[in-house]
Amino acid sequence: MKYPRHVNIVEVGARDGLQNEKQDVPASVKIELVNRLSDAGFRNIESGSFVSPKWVPQMATSSEVMAGIARKPGVIYSVLTPNMKGFEGALAARADEVVIFGAASEAFSQKNINCSIAESIERFRPVAEAAKANGMRVRAAVSCALGCPYQGEVSIEAVVDCVMRFADLGCDDIGIADTIGVGTPALASAVFEAAAKVFPLAQISGHFHDTYGQACANVLACLELGVSTFDTSVAGLGGCPYAKGATGNVATEDVLYMLHGMGIVTGIDLERVCATGQFISDALGRAPHSRVNRALAAKRAA
């Protein structure tokens, strides 16, 4: 089996990982987290979210975080941007990339934002146009692509339709997300293979949650197709609000261990990532969710 020789990892812990944390995480801790991640070798770091603090209080300090990080040349510091007001915040914060999103599930879209999938994606057109006009990258995320908490199965055709709509907005990259972590390798392979027929495979990324322990297996299935970009979250930060008690995002350390063991180059220092995972876990008062992080810590202790 031929796998990509190099894989890009988009580190989402500072945004997607922390956004659902109930306890207050100071801006200083977030700044330190982003700086440690850039020092570890990540080339794309989701660093904040310009959403209303009313809906996501944890991201209220995103402007402060973006102003305080030590930016490294060549690193993309991206932010989630839900509307034009959010875009104005992203622009003022000198974000390199805006992230827009839409669900492949009609039930999810209606229940969460009270509009159709098509309407939800079309709302991002002015954001995408403004980003392009200001020389910023645009990355899209297709959520609930492998399953929905409300309607259950999601058709592959619905995912492909979302990909085509985001492509029409001029997105540079499109991520396909298993938001609730119910997908298995055969389904992941089928969905990504279908998406690659309407959008360049090199610009498609995978975002997997480890709710049922399938995330690394799903990453492997995508690698076999030639997918070479994946979102991961240091220390496995990020619970899933639709599956109580779920571990949420796949841990960066676990994916890196697998990739490096396969001889795939990432340019990321696993030891530094483990130390960063321990840093943010200590700040949150719990152990890292990453199995690799815990195993290596036990090995060092022994």
N, C-alpha and C positions, 0 to 999 in steps of 0.2 A: 504494500500500500504506500503510495506517495503522499506525503504530507507537506504542507508549506514549510520552507526552510526557516522562515522568519514569521513570527506572530506578533501583532500589535495588541497591547493590553490597554484598555481605557479604564483607568481607576476611578470608580464611582463612590468610594466609601465616604468621602467628605460631603457628598450631596445625597445621593440615593441611600447611602448607608446610615447617615445621621438624621435624615429628615423626620423619621418617625420616633426618635428618641423622646421620651417624656421629660427626662431630666434636662435641665439647662446645660448646654455645652458652650462654655465661653468662647468668644471669637479668638482669643489668644491660643486656645487649644486647637481650634480648627486651622488657624494659621500655621501652627507648629506641625500639624498633621499634613497639610498640603506641602510644606517645605520638606518634610522628611520623605514624602512620596516622590517629589521631584529629585531629591538627592539619591533616591534608590534607583532612578533611571526611567521613570514613567515619562512618556512623551505626550500624553493626553490625560488631564486630571479634571474631573468634574468638581468644581470648587465651590459652587453655590447655586442658589435658585432665586430668581426674582419673581416670586409669587407673593400674594398678599399675606402678611404676617398673621392675619386672621385665620387663614386656612393652614398655613405651615409655620407656626411660631419659631421653630428651630432654625429656619432659614432667614430670620429677620436681620441677622448680622452679616448677610452676604456682601454688602457694600464694604463693610469694615474688613472682612476677610480678604476680599479682592484688593483692597488698598494696602493691606499689611503683608501679603505674601512676598517672598523674595523670588521674583520671576527669573526663570532661566531661559536663555535663548533656545529656540527650537521646541519649547514645550507649549502645548495648547492648553490654555486654562478655559474650560468651558462652563457654561451656566444654563440651567433650565429657564426657559423664557415662554410663559404661557400666553402673552398678549403684548400689545404695543407699549403699554405702561411698563411691563416687565422688560421689554426690549430697550426702552430708554434707560432703565437702570443698568442693564447689561452693557450698553454703549458707554455710559458714564463710568462704569467700572473697568473699562478697557478689556472686556472679555474677547477672547480670540474666536470663540465659537458659541453659537446659541443652539440649544437643544429644544426641539418641538416634539409633540407626541400626539398619538391618537390610538384608540383601541380597535382591534380587529373584530370585536364583539359588539353587535348592535345593542344587546341587552346592557352591557357594561356602559356604553356611551350614553344611552338613554337614562340609566339609573344614576350615573355620576355627574353628567353635565346637561342632561335633559335635551339632547339633540342627536341627530343621526351621525353616523361615522363620517359621511360625506360632508355634512355641515361643520363638524368639529375640525376636520382637516383644512377645509377651505378658510376657516377663521385665521389660520396661520399664514395665509398668503401675504398680507401686508408685513408680517414679521420677517418672513423669508426675503421679501423684496428689499426691506430696509436693511437687513443684515448684509445682503449682497452689495447694496449700494454703498455700504460702509466698509467693504473689504473683509467681512467676517464670514467664517465658515458656517454652514447650516447642517446640523445632524438631526435626523428624525428617529423616533422610536415608535415601533408598532407594538403596543402592549396587548396582553391576553392572546398572543398569537398561537399558543399551543393548548389553550383552555381558558374558560371563563368561570368565575365564581358564581355567576347567575344563570347562564345558559348552558354551562357544561362544555360540550364540544364546540370548536370553532372551525369552520370550513377552511380548507386551504385556499379556496377561491376568494374568501373574504380577506385573507392575509395578502394575497397577490393584489387585490383591488386597492388595499391601503398603500402598498409599496408603489403602485402605479400613480396614485394620487400624490404621494410625497415626491416622487420623481418629477411630476409635473410642476411642483413648487420650486424645483431646482436644487434639491438637497444634495449635498456633497456625499453624504453617507446615510445609510438607512439601517437601523438596528432592529432586529426581530427578537422580541422579548417573551419569555415564558414567565409571565408576571407572578403566577401562583405556583410555579414549579411542579406542574402535573405532567409535563411532557416526558416522553421516553425516546430513545435514539432513533427508532424507525420513523416516528412522527416528525422529529426534528429534521431528519434527513429529507423527508418528503417535502416539508414546508420550505426549507432553504433551497432545495433543488428547484422547486416551482418559482420561488422568488427570483432566482438567478436567471430565469428565462425572460424576465421583464426589466431587470436592473443589473448592472455589472457586479459579478460576484466579488470582485476586489473592493467594492464599496458597500458590501453588506456585512454587518457584524451580528454577533450572537450575544444575547443577554439572558443568562439562565439563573433561576432560583433553585435552591437545593432542598426544597420542602420535603420531597420524597427521596432524597439522596441520589437523584439522577443527573445532577448538573454536569459533573465531569464526564459522564458517559455521553451526554448530549453534546458537549464540547468536542469530544472525540469524533462523534458522528459527523459533525460539521467540518472538522479538520479533514476528514476523508473526502469531503466534497471540494476542499480547497479554500474554505472560509479561513481568513487569516487575521481577523480582528474580533476581540471579545471584550465585553465589560466584566469586570470583577470588582469585588469589594474587600479591602484589607480587613483581616480578622473576621470575615464573614459578617460585617456590619450590615444591619438592615433587616428588620423583621417584615413579614408580609401581613398587611392589615386585613387581608381577606382569608388568611389561614392562621388562626390564633396559635401562638406558640411556635410557629414555623421559623426556621433559621434564616429564611430570606436569601439574599444574594449569595452566590457561590463565592467562597473565600479565595482571594487572590493567591495566597500562599499555596493552596491546594492545586490550583490550576498551574501555577509556575512550576511546582514540583513535578507534575505530570509532563508538562511541555519540555522542561530541561532534561528529564529522564528519557525523553524521546529524541533528544538531540536537536530540538527546535530552539532557535535563538530568539530571545526576547529583549536583550539589552538591559534586563532588570536584575538587581542584586537580591536574591531570595533572603539572605541573612538580614539585610537592611529592612526588607519588607516585614520579616518576622519581628524585628525589634520595633518597627513602627506599629505593627499590630498589637504588640504588648503595651506600647505607650498609650494608644487610644483605648485599649481595653482597661488598663489601669485607671485612666481618666473616667471611664464609665463604671468602674467598680465591679468588673466581672472578668472572667477568663475569655480568651479569644475563642470564637466558634471554629476557627480553622483547626482541622485535625493535624495537618502538617506542622503548624506552629506549636501545638501542644506536644507533638511527638519529638520535635527537635529540641524543645525546652527540656523535656524529660531526659533526652539523650545527653544534653549539656550538663544537666544536674547530676547525672550518673557518672 
